[in-house]
Amino acid sequence: MLAERKAALAQREAAKMAADQEGKDFSTNGETWIVEGRVVDAENKPVPDADVRVSCGVGSLHVTGEGKTDADGRYRVTFGPGIMMAKQDRVGALQAALVYVGKDGYAEKNLCEAGNLQMAWALTKLQLTGSGPRGPTMTFLPGKSLAVDFVLVPAAQIQGTLIDKSGKPVANRKIIITGDRLGPGGSIYDSASTDAQGRFTFKDVSTVHAWSFSIDDKSGYPDRTPPDRFATPGEHHVTLEAEGNVLKRIDFKTSKVP
C-alpha cells in the first residue's frame, strides 16, 4: 500500500509540473557553459588523456559535457543544463554543475571537490552579492568560463573475496565501498558484484582517504567495516566475511607497485 501511495503521489506531482509548464517558452539561443583548467600529478607534471565530464541537474544529475586533457594536461569542455527551465523562470534558477576528472590507474587527490560548482542562466541581484552557500565565483554562467584544476595521484586496486561464516564464497552479492568523505554528488565511492567464486574488484581507489565496505543498503551504511586506508598504490587483497548484512574483514594483504 505504501508503494502504491508513493506512486500515486509521484504521478500527481508529475501531472502538476506538466500543467505548470504548459504554454511556457523553453527555447534557447544556443547558450553554452564552459569549464577549463589543467590536470597535473603530484609532482605538478601534466597528465594527458584524462577524462573530464560535467554532470548537471537538480536532484538527478545528467552528463551534459565531456572532454579530455591535451599533452600539457589542459582541457576545455562546453556543457549545458541538466534540466531545462522556461525563459521566464531562468533568472536565479540554480542547478548543480559537478566537474569530474579520471584516468585509469589514478584517483583525484581531493575527490574532485574543486569541481563542486553550480550553474545558472542569470543571477539575481541578491545572488550577485554572494548570498547562499556558493557565490558568483562558483557559478557557471553562459559564455563565461570558470577555471577548475585537478591533481591526479596513483591509485590502489582492491581484489576481494566475500565468504560466509563457513568459508564458502558468496556469489552475486553487491559490495559497496564508501567513506566519511565522498566526492561531490556521491553517496558511495563505488560498487561491485561478486562473481561465482565470491570475488570482486574495485579499481582506481584513492590512497589518500579511508574506506569501508558494506553489503547493507541502510542509510549511512551503519554495518560497514571499520575504515581502512589503502595508502600505497598497487594491488590490495581483502577477504570479507558476511553474516546477514554485517561484514567483517578477516584478511588484509598488500602488493606494492614495483
C-alpha positions in Angstrom: 0.0 0.0 0.0 2.8 2.4 0.8 4.4 1.8 -2.6 1.1 2.4 -4.3 0.6 5.7 -2.4 4.1 6.9 -3.3 3.5 6.0 -7.0 0.2 7.9 -7.0 1.8 10.9 -5.3 4.6 10.9 -7.9 2.1 10.8 -10.7 0.2 13.7 -9.3 3.4 15.7 -8.9 4.4 15.0 -12.5 1.0 16.0 -13.7 1.1 19.2 -11.7 4.6 20.0 -13.1 3.4 19.4 -16.7 0.4 21.7 -16.1 2.6 24.4 -14.6 5.0 24.3 -17.7 2.3 24.2 -20.3 2.5 27.2 -22.7 5.9 28.4 -21.4 8.8 29.2 -23.7 11.7 26.7 -23.4 13.6 28.0 -26.5 17.3 28.7 -26.3 19.7 31.0 -28.1 22.5 28.4 -28.3 23.9 29.2 -24.9 26.9 27.2 -23.7 28.6 27.0 -20.4 32.4 26.5 -20.2 34.9 24.9 -17.8 38.6 24.8 -18.5 41.7 24.0 -16.5 44.7 21.8 -16.1 45.2 18.3 -14.6 48.6 17.5 -13.1 50.2 14.8 -11.0 51.7 15.1 -7.5 54.9 16.5 -9.0 53.0 19.1 -11.0 53.6 17.4 -14.3 50.8 17.4 -16.8 48.5 14.4 -17.1 47.5 13.9 -20.7 44.4 12.0 -22.0 42.5 12.3 -18.7 38.7 12.1 -19.0 36.8 15.2 -17.9 33.0 15.3 -17.6 30.4 17.6 -16.3 27.1 16.5 -14.7 24.3 18.9 -14.1 20.8 19.0 -12.8 18.6 19.3 -9.7 18.2 16.0 -7.7 19.0 13.7 -10.7 22.2 14.6 -12.5 22.9 14.1 -16.2 26.2 14.2 -18.0 26.0 17.2 -20.3 29.6 17.7 -21.3 32.7 15.6 -21.8 36.3 16.1 -22.9 40.0 15.0 -22.5 43.2 16.7 -21.4 45.8 17.5 -24.0 49.6 16.8 -23.9 50.0 19.7 -21.5 47.2 18.5 -19.2 44.9 21.3 -20.3 41.2 20.9 -21.1 38.2 22.9 -22.2 34.7 21.5 -22.0 31.4 23.1 -23.1 28.2 21.8 -21.5 24.6 22.6 -20.9 21.9 22.4 -18.2 20.8 19.0 -16.9 17.2 20.3 -16.6 15.7 22.9 -18.9 13.9 25.9 -17.5 11.3 28.2 -19.1 12.7 31.6 -20.1 10.5 33.4 -17.6 11.8 31.1 -14.8 15.6 31.3 -15.5 16.8 34.3 -13.6 18.1 33.0 -10.2 17.3 29.3 -11.0 20.4 27.3 -9.9 21.3 23.7 -10.6 24.3 21.6 -9.7 27.3 21.6 -12.1 29.8 19.0 -11.0 33.1 18.6 -12.8 34.9 15.3 -12.5 38.3 14.0 -13.8 39.5 10.5 -14.0 42.1 8.2 -15.7 42.8 4.5 -15.4 45.2 3.9 -12.5 44.7 7.3 -10.9 42.4 9.0 -8.4 41.8 12.7 -7.9 43.7 13.8 -4.7 40.7 15.7 -3.2 37.9 13.5 -4.7 37.1 16.3 -7.3 35.9 18.7 -4.6 37.2 21.6 -6.7 34.5 20.7 -9.2 31.7 21.1 -6.8 30.0 24.0 -8.5 26.7 25.3 -9.8 25.3 26.8 -13.0 22.6 29.4 -13.9 21.3 31.3 -16.8 21.5 34.6 -14.8 21.8 35.6 -11.2 19.6 37.8 -9.2 21.0 41.0 -7.6 21.0 39.2 -4.2 22.8 36.2 -5.6 25.4 38.5 -7.1 26.3 39.8 -3.6 27.4 36.3 -2.7 24.2 35.2 -0.9 24.0 31.4 -0.5 26.5 28.6 0.0 28.2 29.3 -3.3 28.6 32.8 -4.7 29.2 34.1 -8.3 32.8 32.9 -8.4 31.4 29.3 -8.1 28.6 29.7 -10.6 28.9 29.0 -14.3 27.1 31.5 -16.5 26.6 31.3 -20.3 29.7 32.1 -22.2 31.8 32.8 -19.1 34.3 30.1 -18.3 35.5 29.1 -14.9 38.9 27.5 -14.2 39.0 24.2 -12.3 42.3 22.4 -11.8 42.8 18.9 -10.5 45.6 16.7 -9.2 45.7 13.0 -10.1 47.7 10.6 -7.9 48.4 6.9 -8.5 45.5 4.8 -7.2 45.0 1.4 -5.4 43.2 -1.6 -6.8 41.3 -3.8 -4.4 40.9 -7.5 -5.2 38.5 -9.0 -2.7 36.6 -12.2 -1.8 33.3 -12.5 0.0 32.7 -15.6 2.1 30.1 -16.7 4.6 30.7 -18.0 8.2 31.5 -21.5 6.9 34.1 -20.1 4.5 32.1 -20.7 1.3 32.1 -18.0 -1.4 29.1 -15.7 -1.6 28.1 -15.1 -5.3 26.0 -12.3 -6.8 26.2 -10.0 -3.9 26.6 -6.3 -4.2 29.5 -4.8 -2.3 29.7 -1.1 -1.6 32.8 0.9 -0.8 32.2 4.1 1.0 33.8 6.6 3.4 33.1 9.6 5.6 34.3 11.8 2.8 33.0 11.4 -0.7 33.2 13.3 -4.0 30.5 15.8 -5.0 27.1 14.4 -5.5 28.1 10.9 -4.3 26.5 8.7 -1.7 29.1 5.9 -2.2 32.6 5.7 -3.7 31.8 2.7 -5.9 30.0 -0.6 -6.0 30.8 -4.1 -7.4 29.1 -7.5 -7.6 30.7 -10.8 -6.6 31.2 -13.5 -9.2 30.6 -17.2 -8.8 33.7 -17.5 -6.6 32.7 -14.6 -4.4 35.4 -12.4 -6.0 35.1 -8.6 -6.6 37.3 -5.8 -7.8 37.5 -2.0 -7.1 39.7 0.0 -9.4 41.2 3.5 -9.0 40.7 3.7 -5.3 42.1 6.8 -3.6 45.1 6.2 -1.5 44.6 9.5 0.4 41.3 8.7 2.1 39.9 5.9 4.3 37.3 3.4 3.0 34.8 0.9 4.4 32.9 -1.9 2.9 29.2 -2.7 3.2 26.5 -5.1 1.8 23.7 -3.2 3.6 21.6 -0.6 1.8 20.6 1.2 5.0 21.1 5.0 5.1 24.6 5.8 6.3 25.7 2.1 6.0 25.8 1.5 9.8 27.0 -2.1 9.4 30.0 -1.2 7.3 33.5 -2.4 8.2 35.9 -0.2 10.1 37.7 2.3 7.8 40.9 1.1 6.0 43.3 3.5 4.3 44.9 1.8 1.3 47.8 4.1 1.4 50.1 2.6 -1.3 49.3 2.3 -5.0 49.1 -1.2 -6.2 47.0 -4.3 -5.6 45.4 -4.8 -2.2 43.8 -8.2 -1.2 40.9 -8.3 1.1 38.7 -11.1 2.4 35.3 -10.2 3.8 33.1 -12.4 5.9 29.3 -11.9 5.7 26.8 -12.7 8.4 23.5 -11.4 7.3 24.0 -7.8 6.3 27.1 -7.4 8.6 30.6 -7.6 7.1 33.8 -8.4 8.9 37.3 -8.1 7.4 39.3 -11.3 8.2 42.3 -10.9 6.0 44.3 -8.0 4.5 47.4 -8.1 2.3 49.1 -5.5 0.0 51.1 -5.8 -3.1 53.2 -2.7 -3.7 53.9 -1.3 -7.1 57.4 -2.2 -8.1 
